[in-house]
Amino acid sequence: MKTVAEHNPNRRNFLKGSAALVGGLVIGFYLPIKGGRAFAADAAPAQVFPPNAFIRIAPDDTITVVVNKSEMGQGVYTSLPMLIAEELEADWSRIRVESAPVGAVYNHTGFGMQITGGSSSVSSSWEQLRRVGASARVLLVRAAAQEWGVPESACRAENGQVIHAASGKSLSYGKLADAAGKLPLPENVALKDPKDFKLIGQPVKRIDTPEKVNGSAQFGLDVYIPGMLMVLIARSPVFGGKVKSFNADEARKVPGVEGVYQVPTGIAVAANGFWPAKTARELLKIEWDEGAGAALSTPKMRADYLEMAKKPGAVARKDGDPAGALKQVHKSVSAEYEVPYLAHAMMEPLNVVVDLKPDHCGIWTGTQSQTMDHASAAKVAGLKPEQVEIHTTYLGGGFGRRANPMSDFVIEAVQTAKVIGKPIKVVWTREDDMRGGYYRPMWADRIEAGIGKDGRPVAWQHTIVGQSIVAGTPFENFMTKDGIDQTSVEGAATLPYAIPNLQVDLHSPKNPVPVQWWRSVGHSHTAFVVETMVDELAHMAAQDPVQYRLALLEKAPRHAGVLKLAAEKAGWGRKLPAGHAFGVAVHESFHSYVAEVAEISLEDGKIRVHKVTCAVDCGMVVNPDGVRQQVESAVIYGLSAALQGAITLENGRVVQSNFHDYTALRLSRVPQVEVHIVQSDAPPTGIGEPGTPPIAPAVANAVFALTGKRLRRMPFDAETLA
C-alpha cells in the first residue's frame, strides 16, 4: 500500500505557493462556460488567472500538467497533456501529470462542474487546454526576448526551449520559468493551424502505462493513512430496506475487530484489516425491514413493462401521422424488445478513504464527479467547502458508476467516518457492488413499422418503457423536457433515417431499483432496437442491409461515411466461410459516428464473434492509439453485455453476485477488432462510449443472416439458436 501522510498540506495553498517554492512558472486558464450549468457553490469565477493552475514548469525543465478529468483507463492523462504540449512546443519526455484538486477553474467547460463523463474530456478541453499551452509559450518567449534584449518576433519556441536564431542563443523552459511567471497573462493568443501540429494526431504511448505496470500507480485501494481502520458495511439485501435490529456479539469476538456501528446505510464493521472486517460482517445477525422492494421480481417487471409498451406514452418525437400511415403500408411488422438491468462491473470495486477532523476532511477515492462529491461531503461533514479536499486517485474502471449523481458511496463513507471517529477506508466487495449498487435500467420496447411498395419505410411507431436515470437527481431539471428524460430516448428520437411518419414515446415507471448512466447511457439499448428493426425492414424489402441504410441516409453524410468505410474494410458482400455470416449496424452517439460489421458463426449453439470491423468518425483525432483502444474496449464491453450480461431480481434481491454468474467476456470469446478512423477537420467529439451501441445489433443482424432468427431479447446466450 502507498502511505499518505497523516497531515497533508492543503493542496490549494501548495499550488498558490508552488512558483515561489520551485522558482517556476504556474499558469492556469479559464474559458467562460457556453451553455453549461453550475451546480456548485464555487461556480466559475469572473477572473481569468486563478492560482490553482494547469501547468507548473520547474527549473529542472519538468512540466507538470494538472489534469481536471479522471483517469479510468480512457487515456486522458495522455490526450489532455498532448493538447497543452502541442501549443507549448514542449519536450514530451519532460511532461508529468497530476490530478486536479476540486476548484471552479477545473470545471468542465460545458457542464459547469468538475466531472468526467459523456465522452467529452477531449472535446470540452480542445480549445481550453490549447490556449493554456499557447499562453505559457507566449510568456516563455517574452521572457527570453527580454533577457536577450531582442524582439519577440526574432525568437521561437521549440522542444522545450526558446531559440534566438540570429545569435544561436537558447534557453530551456526551466531557466525561463521564473521570469515568465512574473509576467502578466496575455489576453489573446494565436492557436496553431492544425496543419502545423507535430504531436496532435500522432500515436503516443500512454503516460500512465509504466506506473501501472510497475505497481507505483495509486488507485483508491492502494491508499493508506496511519491509524486507518478498514470498514465493510452490511447493507440491506433489498433496495430501500432498513435495519430493524442487529446482534454483533459474535462479530466483535473476531481478532482485529475494533468496533461495530449502526450507520445510515446499514451496519459497519471496523477492523485493522480487510479480512477481519469481512469475517466479522458475515457473523452479524441482522433483522431487516425490507419494505416494498421485497416484492420486486424480474418476470413480473418484464410482464408489466411489455404490457405498458402496448399503450402510448409521453411523446418524444412525432413527424407526420404514423398511426394513419400504418393502415396504408404495403407491408408491416411489429416487434417487442427486452434488455435487462446491467451492472457496471468495474475491476476495482468502490472504495473511499476518509480522514475527518473537526476542521478538515480529506477524502481519497476514484471519482468521476468531484464537484458533486465535494459538495455532498462538506454538507454531511458539517464543514465549509474549503475545509474539504478530494484527492482523485486512478480509477480501476468507471463506466459511469463513479459519477453517481447522488454521491452515494462518498456520502456513506463520510457518514461512517463521523460515527467511528477515526480515519477509515470503506471497501465494497464485488458482491456488495453487484447486489447493492446502481444499474443500467431494464427496458422494454415495441415498434410497429411499415414499408411502401418501393421498400422504403413509410411509418414507424416506437414505444419505450424504462426507468429515468435522472429523476430525483440534480440533473433532472435540465435533462428532462416535457416530462421526458432525454437519455431514455436518445438514439431513438434522434434516429437519422428518412421516415416521413415517425413517433417515439416513453413510459418512465418508478421502482426502488437504483439506476444511473452506464457506458453509452440510453444509446446502449436504443441502438439495438432501432438497428435491428431497420434490418428487418431491409429484409422485408428484399434489399441489401448496407445499401438499404445508405438510401435512407442521404441527409446524414457522416453516418453514411462510416457505414461505407466499415462495409468496404470488412469486405461486405464477399463469400464467407461456410457457417459464417455478416451483420451491420451504424449509430451516432456523443456526436461521433460508428459503424460496425460483425462476422459470426455458431459453436455448440452459442454465438461466436470472429471479427468486428469498425469505422469511426470522431472529428479531429488527438491520439489515434487512444481512439483505437477505446473503440476496442467499447466493443468488448458491449459484446459482454449483449451475449452474457443480465442483472435479475427474485424477492427483491439481486441474483447475481460476482464474475462467475455475471460474466465478462472471456479471452476465448474476444473477437479480432479492427478500427478504421475517418480523417476529419471537424473538432474532436466523444470516443469513450460510441463504440458500444452498434455491437449488439450488428451481432443480432448477423445471427438473422445466418439462421433466419431475429434476436429481440438480451442476453443472446439465453436464446436457443442450435
SETORLO-28518 format. One record per residue: x, y, z of N, C-alpha, C in turn. Coordinates in pm, whole numbers, plus 50000, padded with zeros to 5 digits. Layout:
<atoms>
XYZXYZXYZ/...
</atoms>
This chain:
<atoms>
500834988050000500005000050000500875012550000/500415022949931501095035749934500635043350057/501555049250129501205056350250500975070950219/499855076250268499555090350256499865096850389/500615107850385500985114650509499735118250589/499825116750720498655119050805498195133650799/499145142650785498795156850779499295162450647/498465161550545498835166750414498695181850411/499655188850345499475203250328498275205650238/497575216650262496445219950177496925221450035/496275214549943496765213849806496635227249735/495565234549766495415247549702496545256849745/496865256749874497955265149922499265261149858/499425248049835500645243449769500745249149628/499615248749556499635253949420499855268949418/499255276049516499435290449522500905294049542/501575286049623502955289249655503985281749574/503535273349482504465264449414505475272049329/505065283049267506005290549184507135296049268/506775301149384507805306649472508705295649527/508115284149554508875273249613509905267549517/509485265849390510395259349295511005269049197/510625281749204511195291349112510745288848970/509455285548950508985281948816507775289848774/507205285448663506025291848605504795283648638/503785290448692502505284148716501485291648633/500725284648553499745291448468498455283748464/497365291048467496045285048453495265292848351/494125287448311493315294448212491885290548229/490995300448224489575297848240488835302548115/488015293948060487145297747948485725299047999/485015309647960483605310848001482815298847954/481895294248038481055282748005480055286747899/479945278747796478975281247689477855271147701/476715275847748475565266847757475625257147873/476605258847962476715249648074475895254548193/475835246348297475105249948417475985247248537/476005256448631476815254648751475945249148863/476445238948931475695232849040476355235649175/477615239049175478345240449300478355254849347/478575256449477478615269849534479815277649480/480905270549445482095277449395482125276649242/481025280449178480955280249032481955290148975/482185288848844483285295748777483325310748807/484475315848850484605329948884484825338548759/484775351648778484935360648664486405362348626/487335361548721488725363948690489285352848601/490345356148528490865346648431492215340948473/492775345048586494075339648625493985334048766/493445322048780493305316048912494635310648963/494785309649095496055304549148496225289449127/495125281949124495295267549103495345264948953/496535261348908496875262248767496875248848696/496965249548564497055237448482498495233448453/499425242848463500815239748427501755244648536/502765236548568503895240948650505165237148576/506025246848553507315244248489508395246648593/509175236448619510195237048723511565239948664/512525244348746513875247348697514565235448630/514165223048663514815211448600514165207848467/513295216748415512635215248285511455205548284/511125199748399509935191448400508695200348396/507695195548325506445202948310505335194248367/504735198948475503645191548537502325197148486/501535188448425500215192248376499185187248478/498385196248529497345192848625496085189648544/495685177048545494575172448461493285172548541/492255178948485490995180648556489965170148519/490385159248456489495148048427490075135548494/489205126148528489635114048599490145103648501/491265097648535491855087048450491325073548496/490485067548412489885054548445490145044448336/491265046548265491615037448158491385042948020/490715054548010490385060047880491495068447818/492555071147896493735077547838493805092547848/493015098847936493035113447943494345118848002/495075110648078496345115348130497405116348019/497045111847901497925113447785497335123447686/496065121647650495475130247546495375144847589/495005147547714494875161547755496225168547767/497255162447825498575168747820499085170947678/498675162447584499075164347445498565177747390/497375181847433496825194547386497685206247433/498105205647559498965216247613500335215747550/500905203747543502275202247491502395206747347/501345204547269501385208647128501565223747115/500735231147184500805245747173501995251447250/502415244647352503545249247433504885246647364/504875238147263506115233647199507025227247304/506415218347383507135212047493507905199747446/508885196147526509585183347510508705172847578/508075164047499507105154547554507715145747663/508985143047655509615134247754509685140847891/509475154147897509545161248024508175163348088/507115158148025505765160148075505475150748191/504915156248297504445148448411502955151848431/502245143348503500805145248520500435144648668/499495153048706498975153248842497465155448835/496715148748921495265150748920494915163948986/493865170248936493475183448985492735182449117/492905192349203492045193349322490675198249276/489755199649369488435204749336488465219949336/488055225849227488035240449216487325244649090/486725256449092485915260948979486725261948850/488015265048860488835266048740488885252748666/488665241748738488735228548677487375223448631/486365232248634485055228148588485065224448440/484265214648407484015210948268483475223148196/484015226548080483635238948012482205238647960/481615226847948480245225847902479255223448014/479665215548115478745211648220478735221148339/479765229448350479805238948460480125232748594/480695220948594481085214348717482245205048684/482975200848785484115192148764483625177748757/483675172048639483105158748616483765152648495/483845139448493484345132148377483245122948330/482725125648212481635117648160481165122748026/480215115747968479665119747840480655119047726/481705111147741482725110047636483175123847589/483365133047684483575147047647484895152847696/485785144647746487015150147805487835158047704/488065152347587488875159147486488085170547422/486825168047387486055178447319485875190747406/485665188947536485475200447625486775207747652/487905201147634489205207047666489965211547542/489435208547426490135210747299490665225047287/489815234947305490255248847294490875253647424/490285250047536490755254747665492225251447690/492585238747678493955234847712494955238947606/494525239947482495435245347381495775259847412/494775267247459495045281147497495975282047618/495805272647710496725272147823498165270547774/498385260947685499725258547631500245270247553/499385276247471499825287647390500165299647478/499395301947583499665313047674501015311247743/501295299247787502585296547850503725298547751/503505294347628504555296047525504855310747504/503815319047494504005333347473504795339547588/504485335647710505195341147826506655337047826/506915324747790508305319947788509105326947680/508515328747563509195335847455509435350347495/508435356347559508555370347601509665371847704/509755362447796510805362947898512185361647835/512325352947737513605351147670513985363547591/513005369447522513285381447443513745392847532/513125394247649513555404747741514945401947797/515235389347821516565385547871517655389147771/517355387147642518365389547537518285403547478/517205410747512517045424047456516765423747307/515965414447263515635413047121514115412747105/513605415146985512145414346964511645400046982/510425398947032509815385747048509725378546914/509485386046809509335380046676510605373446627/511745376746690513025370846649513285357746723/512365353846811512545341746891511465331446858/511815318946877510825308446857510945298046969/509825291746997509795280947096509865267647023/510665258547076510835245647009511365235247108/510625224447123511075212847200511585216547339/510825224947410511165228047547512195238747566/512455246647463513385257647478513005269147385/513515281047416513315292647330514645295547261/514555297847130515765299347048515745312946979/516905319646982517115331946904517995328146785/517355326846670518045321246554519245329546512/519135342846516520215351346467521505349546545/521405347846675522605346646758522935332146794/521965323446773522155309446811521945306946959/521505317247033521275315547176520015307247200/519995300347313518795292847353518745291947505/517535291247554517315289347697516195279147715/516385269847807515355259947832514195266247908/513045259847901511875264947972512125265748121/512865256248174513135256348317513905268648360/514835273348276515615285248309514795298048292/513755297548210512935309248184511705309948272/511385299048338510105297948406509905308548513/510965311448591510815321148700510465334848645/511175339348542510905352448483509555352648414/509225341948346507945341248276506775341848373/506975335848490505915335648590505595349148647/506465359148627506235372548679505575381748577/505375376848456504775384948351503255383548354/502555393948309501085392948305500625383148198/499495376448225498955366748131498505373748004/498905369047888498465375347763496955373947745/496325384547694494865384247678494445375547561/495155376347452494795368647332496025361547279/495865349047247496975341447189496475334447063/497365332946969497015326046846497265311046863/496295303046823496465288546827496975283546694/497635272246697498225266546577497165262946473/497535264046349496745258046242496975242946250/495915234946244496105220446254497145214646159/497385221046046498395215745953499795216546011/499955224746116501275226246179501445217546303/500455209346335500575200746452501745191046437/502475189546545503575179846548503235167746634/502425169946738502115159446835500675154646818/499745163946811498345160246794498165152846662/497485141546670497265133146552498265121946536/499295122046622500315111546617500055101146726/500385088546700500245078446806501265080846916/500785081947038501655084947153501415074447261/502505069047314502365059347423501815066047547/500965058747618500285064547733501235067047849/501055078647912501895082748024501695073648144/500475068648162500175061048284500565046348276/500965041648160501255027348146502425022648233/503595029448232504725024248312504395022448459/503725032248522503465030848665502375020648694/501505018248597500525007648617501164993948602/502204993348522502924980648505503834977848624/504534988248673505484985848783504844986548921/503554989648928502834989449055502875002249134/503475012749080503565025149157502325033849143/501455030849047500215038549030499345037049154/498735048049194497915047649315496435047749281/495805036349305494355035249298493805037449439/492505038749447491905040849578492225029749675/492235017449627492515006049715493945006249769/494835014149705496225014749749496455024649864/495535033649884495755044549980495735039450123/496705043850200496775040150341497145052450423/496445054650532496735065350627497065058850761/498125062850825498445057050958497255057851052/496965046651116495855046151209494505043451144/494515041351015493265039350942492675025650970/491355025250983490635012651000489955008850870/489914995850843489184990650728487734988450769/486824992850682485394991950715484634985050603/483844975050640482874969050550481494971150609/480534973550524479184976750570478214966150521/477404961150613476314952150576475124960750538/474754960150410473644968150359472434959250337/471274965350327470044957650309470114949350181/469674936650188469664928350067468564932449970/467674941150015466564946149932466684961249921/466514966449802466644980849782465594988349863/466064997849943465165005750026464934999950164/465534988450195465344982250326466094989550436/465634987550561466244994050677466524983750786/467474986850873467784978150987466674979151091/466124967551132465164967251243465894964751374/466804954951371467594951951491468814943951446/469834943451534471014935351500471724930851627/472444919851612473274914451720474674912551665/475664918851729477044918351681477974911251779/477424903451872478264897051974479354888451913/478994879751819479984870851758480964878751672/480484888851605481354896851519482444903851600/482094908651716483074915951798484164906751852/483954893651852484954884351903486064881451802/485874885451676486884882651573488134890951601/489314884451609490544892051633490754902951528/491084914851574491324926051483490144935251468/488974931051514487794939551504487864950451611/487694962751568487754974251659486384978951704/485354975951625484034980451664482994977451559/481734977051601480594975051511479634986551536/479174993051429478405005351443477205005251349/476095010851394474985012951302475195026351233/475095026251102475255038251020474005039350932/473795050650866472565052350788472295041750683/473345035750627473125025850521473165011450569/473385009250698473414995550748474244994150873/474994983150883475844980450998477294979950952/478134988451010479544989450971480424981751068/481344973851012482344966751092483694973051064/484354977951169485674984151157486724974951217/487804972751141488844963451186490204968351139/491244961351183492594965251144493024958951011/492114952850942492404947150811491114943250741/491224940650611490034937150533489414923950578/490254913550595489704900350625489024899550762/489604905650867488844905750993487484912750978/487454923750903486194930850883485194922250806/485674915550703484784907150622484284895150702/485194888750775484814877150856483764880950960/483994892351026483064896851130481714900751069/481744906950953480474910950891479584898850864/480194887750827479434875650797478804869650924/479304873551041478764868451167477674877251226/477404888651162476344897451211474984890751196/474134892851293472754888151285471864900551275/471314902751155470564914951129469144911451088/468184918251147466794917151104466474929751024/466014927750900465774938950810464284941650793/463934954250786462614958350739462774960450590/462344950650511462664950550369461834960450289/460664963950335459864973850266459284968750136/458794978050053458094974549929458994967949827/460304970249838461234964549740461264949449739/460814943049846460844928449854459904921949753/458984929549699458024923849603458554923649461/459714929449437460234930449301460714916949250/460344913649127460874901649061460954904548911/461984899448848462184902248705461034897448618/460514885148634459404880948548458194890248555/457844894648677456694903648693456974917148628/458184922348647458534935148589458524934448437/459034923248382459024921648236457594921848183/456734914648248455334914148203454684927948211/454954935048320454384948448336454914958048229/456214957448204456814966348104456254963547965/456154950847928455664947347795454204951447777/453434950447884452034954847876451974970147860/452824976947932452874991447923453284996147783/454184988347720454684992047587453594991447481/452474985147511451374984347415450534997047414/450785005947511449995018147523450855030347492/450285040447431451065052547400451585059247527/452775064847517453365071947630453525086647600/454375093347677454665107447653455455108647523/455035117647436455615118347302456945125847304/457985119047258459315125047249459565130847110/458955124847009459085129946871457905124946789/457375133846707456305129646617456425137146486/456575129646378456595135046243455455128746165/454655136946099453575131546017452495124846099/451895114446039450785107046101451105092046098/451925087446194452335073346192451155063646202/450195066446290449055057246308448255056046179/448005067346115447265066845989448045060245879/449345063045872450175057445766450295042345778/450305037145903450435022745922449255015045861/448115021545849446945014945792447035013645640/447985020545580448055020945434449355015445378/450205009545462451505004945415451364992345330/452404989645252452424977645167452684965145251/453664966145341453984955245433454294961345569/454024953745676454304959045809454854948145900/455444952646009455984943446109455844949946246/455604941946347455614946846485456504937546566/457214943346662458154935246739458314941146878/458584932346974458864936447111460314933047145/460944941747221462354940247255462524941347407/463474933947460463754934347603465254934347627/465684943347714467084943047760467074944147912/467954937047980467894936148127468644947448197/468494947848328469394956048409470824951248385/471764960648391473174957148378473984963748489/474974956648539475904962148637477074968748564/477754977848632478924984148572480124974848573/480194966148672481214955648679482634960948663/482974970948740484334976348737485324966248795/486544966448746487544957248801487914961048944/487954973948974488214978449111486894982449174/486404974749271485154978549338485294992049409/484184997649447484165010849511484955010649642/485585021849670486305023449796486535038249821/486535042149946486725056249984487515056750114/488575064850116489305067650240488865081350289/488545082150417488125094750478488945097350604/489535109150610490215113750732489465126250778/488535124250870487645135050913488105140651047/488385153551046488765160651168487755171851192/487785178151309486805188751336486835200251236/488015203051180488105214651090488585210950949/488615198050918489125194150787488685179950754/488415177550627488085163950583488865160850456/489725150850465490455146150348489825133450294/489615132950164488985121350100489855116849984/490105103749979490855097849868489965087349802/489675089249677488825079549607488955081449457/488525071549382488425072749238487035077649204/486905090349176485605096049147485585102249008/484435101948944484235108848818483515122148840/483095125048961482225136548986482695144349107/483815151549089484455158249203483575169249263/482955177549181482185188749234481025183949322/480255174549272479095169849348479515161949470/480545153649458481025146049573481585155449680/482275165849635482855175549727481765182949804/480735187649733479655194749799478885185649894/478645173349853477935163749938478725160550063/480035158550047480875155250162480915166650263/481015178850212481035190450302479735191550380/478625189250313477315190050380477195179550490/477585167150459477475156450558478435158650674/479645163450643480655165650747480355177950832/479485186750782479205199050854480345208950846/481075208650735482235217350716482005227050600/482825237450596482805246550483483445239650362/483055243250242483635236650124485155237250121/485725248650165487185249850160487885241050264/487125235050354487715226150454487705211450410/487195208950290487125195350238488005194050115/488815183850112489685181149997489405167149942/489225166349813489115153349748490355150949664/491015139949690492205135949615491765124849520/491795127649392491345117849293492465108349258/492275095749286493255085549251492935080149112/493765071049064493405063648944492125055748972/491315054048870490085046448881490255033048811/489985022348881490045009048820488755005948746/488405014948653487145013948580486125023548639/485255028648553484215037748598482895034648531/482865036348397481685033148316480445040748361/480635051748436479525059648488479235057148634/479605045648688479265042448828479895052248925/481085056948894481775065948986481415080648960/480385082848878479825096248858478405096248909/478195090749026476845089349079476255102849115/475095106549058474515119749085474175122049232/473995111149306473645112349447474865110749538/476055109149479477305107749557477185096949663/476545085849628476185075949729477355070349806/478405066249737479495059549807480355069249886/480425081749843481185091849918480405096250041/479115098950025478285102750140478315091850247/478165079450205478165068450300479475067950379/480605069950311481905069150378482065080450479/481615092550445481735103750538480785101850657/479585097150631478655094050741479275083950837/479925073750781480525063250862481715068550943/482505077350879483645083250949483175091751067/482055098451054481515106451165481145097551283/480605085851253480195076751359481415070451427/482395066151350483535058651404484555068051469/484775079851410485665089551472487135087251448/487475078951351488875076451316489005076351164/490255077651113490435076150967489995062250924/489245061450815488705048550772488855046950621/488825034450579488675031250437487465022050425/486415026950358485245018650333485475011350201/485414998250204485644989950086484364982250053/483954982849929482854974649879483454961949818/482944950549854483374938349786482684937749650/483124928549567482454926649437480974923749457/480674915449554479284911849581478474924049627/479104932549709478414944749754477984953249636/478904955149543478624963849429477644957349332/477784944249313476924937249218475484936849268/475324935349399473974933549454473404946149518/474204956349537473694968149606474144981249545/474484980849415474954993049351473864999949273/474265006149164473335012549071473485005548936/472425005748855472394997448735471955005148610/472324999948494471705004348371470264999448374/469295008048344467905003748356467544991848269/466524984548310465894974448228464934981648133/464834976448009463994983047909463114972947837/461944977747798461074970447705460654980347597/460724976147472460374984647359459404977347267/458594985047202457694979447100457714988546978/457914982546862457924990146737456934984046639/456154992646577455354989046461455874997546345/456204991046236456754998246121456234992245992/456225000445888455744995645759456495001945644/456514994945532457204999845412456195001345298/456575009645201455785011145080456185000844976/455595001844858455884992244752457334993244705/457945005044723459355006744684460305001744791/459764996844902460594991445010461025001645113/460825014545085461245024845181460265025345298/460755028145418459855028945534458885040745521/457645038145554456595048245546456155052545686/456115043045778455615045945913456445038546016/456545044746135457385039146244456825044246376/456365035246459455895038746593456715030946695/457375038146785458305032046879457935036447021/457565026947105457265029747245458345023647333/458855031847424459965027947511459475027747656/459855017447732459485016447873460755013947955/461025022548052462175020648139462325032148236/463005029748346463185039948449464025051648399/463715063248453464545075048427465775074648516/466935077548458468155077848539468405091348603/467635101648561467865115048618466765119348713/465655111948718464565115548809465055115948953/464785126749022465185127949161466625131849183/467365134949076468765139049087468895153849053/470065159849082470265173949045470225176448894/470315165748815470305167248670468895167448610/467895164548693466545162748639466015175248569/466265186848625465655199048571466075202248429/467335199248395467745202948260467955190948167/467755178848217467875167148129466515160848101/465455167348148464105163148111463435174648036/462625171247940461895181047860460485175947840/459525183947883458125180047875457885166447941/458575164348053458415152048129459165140148075/460005142147974460725131047911462205131947943/462735121448004464175120148027464835118347890/465605128147850466205127647717467175115947700/467745111247811468655099947799467915086947771/466615086547802465835074447777465515072647629/465445083647556465025082947415466135086347318/467335089747369468425093147279468755081047191/469005083847065469275073046971468025067446908/466865069946970465575065746913464845077846858/464695088146941464065100446894464975108146800/466235104446795467205111346709467685102646594/466965091946563467445083146456467525090946325/468525088046242468825096546126468105092645997/467375081645998466805076545874465615084945826/465475085845696464385093445634463105085245642/462275088045742460995081245762459945092245778/459015093645685458095105145688457115105245804/456705093545850455725092745958456345085046075/456705092346177457505086146284457065091446419/456945082546515456625086646652457425078246751/457975085146850458675078546961458055083647090/457575074547174457005078647302457585070347416/457355075047537458085069647653457195068047775/457395056747844456865054547978458065053548073/457995060448187459085060048285458565055048419/458375041848432457885036248559458895038348671/458385038748793459255040448909459245027948995/460415024249045460525013249141461795015249223/462015007449327463145010049417464535006749361/464625000249245465944996549193466695009349153/467865011949211468605024149177469275022949040/469105033248958469655032948822470455045648795/471395044548704472165056148660472815052848526/473585062448475474225060348346475205048748348/475245042348235476115030748209476715033348072/477845028348045478595032047924477705032947799/477575044847748476775049047632475335052047667/474955050647793473685055347850472505049947769/471585058747725470395054047654470705047247523/471785051347459472175045247332472455030347345/472765025947468473095011847488471925002747459/470705008147464469554999647429468845004447302/468815017547277468075022247159468735018147029/470065017647026470745013446904470374999046869/470274990546970469894976546947468514975646884/467574983146939466204982546890466084988446750/466605000446733466475007346604467184999946492/468424995846518469214989946410468774975846373/468204968446467467674955346429466354956846353/465534966746389464294969046315464574973946173/465534982846157465894987446022466354975545939/467064966346002467494954345930466294945945888/465294945145974464074937845938463384944245818/463354957345815462714964145703463484961645573/464804961445584465614958645465465304944645412/465214934945502464894921345460463484920645401/462534927545464461164927545414461094933845275/461994943445250462044949945119462914942245021/463494931145066464374922944982465544931044929/466144939145017467274947544978468474944845069/469664947545016470884945845093470874955345214/471204950545334471134958945455471984971645449/473164970745388474014982645378473424992545279/473054987845160472504996745058471185002745103/470384994945174469104999945224469325011645319/470265010245410470565021045503471085033345430/471995031145337472575042545265471505050645193/470505043845139469425050945068468605059645164/468605055845292467835063445391468695073845464/469965074645429470905083545497471415094545405/470605098245307471035108245211471315121745277/470615124545387470825137145459471665135145585/472335123945594473195121045710474535116045658/475355125045600476585120745532477615114145622/477675118045750478685112145837478295097945876/476975095445897476515081645915476885073345793/476565078745675476815071445551478305069045531/479115078745571480565077445551481155065845629/480795064745758481355053645836480755040345793/479505040445750478875028045703479585022745579/479855031645485480565027445363481965022245397/482655029245486484025025445519484065011845590/483175009845686483154996945758482824985545663/481854987745575481474977245480482624974045385/483294984445340484424982345248485554974745316/485924978845436487054972545505486714958245549/485454955545576485064941945616484954932645496/484824938645377484604930445257483144926145246/482244935345280480804932445275480434927345136/479714916545132479284910745006480164899444956/481364898045013482224887144970481724873845026/482154863244965481764849945012482514846645141/481764842845244482364839445372482494824445387/483314819845481483414805445506482044799645540/481874787245513480594780645543480254782245691/479004785545720478574787145858478894800645917/479374810045835479674823545882478694833345818/478474844745885477604855045830478024868645883/477674879045805477904892845844476624899045899/476794908545990475714917246033476284931246048/475444941546028475934955246028475034964046112/475614974646168474854984846240475644997846235/474915009046236475555022246237474795030846336/475525038946413474865046846517475715058946551/475025069646586475705081846633475415083746781/476455086046858476275089546999477435098447040/477145107847129478145117147179478835124447064/478035127046958478465134646840479515127246757/479675114546780480575106246699479765095646627/480305091046515479585081846427480385069046414/479715057746440480395044946438479565034746362/480195027746271479575016346203480395004046234/479724992746254480414980346285479824968946203/480714960746150480334948646080480864936846161/479954928246205480334916546285480274904046198/481324896046205481344883046138481194872346246/480154864046232479854854346337479654840346280/479684830846371479264817046341478614811746469/478144799446465477604792946584478504781446624/478794780446752479574769346805478804763446923/478354751246908477564744547011476334752847050/475734758946952474524766646976474744780547032/476014784447051476344797647103476974806146993/476784819047005477324828346906478834829646925/479544828246816480994830946817481234842746724/481694853846781482014865646700483494864946665/483774863346537485164861746492485874875046474/485164884646415485814897346384484774908446384/485194920046434484364931946427485164942846356/484654947346244485294958046168484574971046197/485304980746250484704993346294485225004946210/484335014146181484725026946122484185037746213/485025047446247484635057746343484985071546290/484045080646302484245094746269484025102546397/485135106346461485055113646588485735127146576/485685132846454486325145646433487835144346432/488505155246464489965155246466490465146446579/491435138146551491935128346648493195133546716/493215132946847494395137146921495425125946924/495025114246971495925102846979495245090846914/495605087246791494925076146723495025062946798/496115060746870496215048546950495125048347057/494885059947119493855060847220492475058347163/492215063347044490925061046979490715046146955/491725039546901491595025146874491375017347003/492125020847107491975013847235490565015447290/490015027547280488685029947333487605022647254/487735022347123486755015247041486835000247068/488044994947076488204980747109487564977547245/487844986047342487284984047476485764984847473/485224994547401483774996347395483094984447328/483714979047226483164967247158483114955447254/484204953047325484254941547416483274943447532/483184955547583482254958447693480814956247646/480494961547528479144959847476478834945547438/479824938347387479624924447350479414915647473/480124918847582479904911647708478444912647751/477914924847741476514926947781475564920047685/475834921147555474934915547455474844900347466/475964893847487475984879247491475604873647627/476064880247735476024873747866475424882047980/475334895147965475024903748080473564904148118/473274902248244471904903748296471934904148448/471304914348503471024915048647469544912048664/469234901748742467834897848763467514898148911/466214899348941465774900449080464774889449114/464914884149235463944874849293463674879349436/462394881249469462004885849603462764898549643/462954907349545463614919949571465114919149580/465684907149562467124905249576467784902949441/468954908949422469724906449300470294892449306/470074884849201470504870849197472014869949177/472554877849085473974876949050474834883149160/476084878349173476904883249283478354885949247/478874879349142480284880949109480494876748964/481734875948922482004873048781481734858648741/481374850248836481024836548798479604835848742/478724845148786477364844948734476964858148668/477854867748668477714879648584479034880748509/479114873648398480414871048337480814881748237/482054885848249482664894148145483144884948034/483304890447916483734882547802485114876547828/485204863247822486484856647841487344858047716/488644856847734489574858847624489264849747506/488794837747536488504828147429487344832747340/486524842147388485394846947308485614861047253/486744866947283487014880447235487364879947086/486644887547004486924887346861488104896346824/488574894846703489504904646648488714917446622/489254928746667488584941546647489504950346563/488994954546450489764962646355489114976446348/489884986846374489345000346382489915009146272/489025015546198489415024746092488865038546126/489745048646122489395062046164489215071046042/488085077646034487825087045926488635099745950/489385104045850490135116545862489155128245858/489305137645952488335148445963489005161046014/488485172445968488925185346018487955191146121/486895183746151485915188346249486515187546389/486025195646483486535194846621486335180846678/487155176946774487035163546832485685161446899/485195149246893483965145446961484245133147047/483205127147105483395116547203483935103747143/484665096047226485175083147177485115072247284/484945075547410484955065347514483775055847509/482645060547458481415052547460480845048747324/481035056547218480305054047091480535040547027/481585033347065481805020147008480915009447066/480255012247179479425002147246478064999947178/477285010447144475925008147094475794999346970/476665000346869476404992546747476684977546756/477414973046859477864959146854476714949246873/475784951846964474674942446985473824940946859/473384951846796472594949946674473384943846559/474664946946548475464940946441475494925746456/475684921046579475704906546604474324900546582/473284907046633471924901746615471554900846468/471954910746391471654910546248472434899646175/473654896846224474434885846166473784872446197/473234871046318472544858646354471344856446262/470604867046231469484865446138469984861246000/471064867545955471594864045823472014849445817/472464844045931472944830245935471804820345959/470874823746046469874813946092468434817246054/468174829746017466804833845990466024837246116/466684837046232466014840146358466364854246403/465334861946440465544875346491465734874846644/466804881146691467064882246834466544895646882/465574895246970464974907547020465084908747172/465814899647231465984899847377467444897147410/467964904647505469314902247553469244896547695/470244888347734471454884647660471184873647558/471984873747454471774864347344472074849947382/472974847947479473314834247519472114826947579/471114834347623469914828047680468954823147573/469224826847447468354822847338468774809347281/467834801647231468134788747169468394790847021/469594787746976469974790146837470324777346763/470594766746834471014754246768469844747946693/
</atoms>
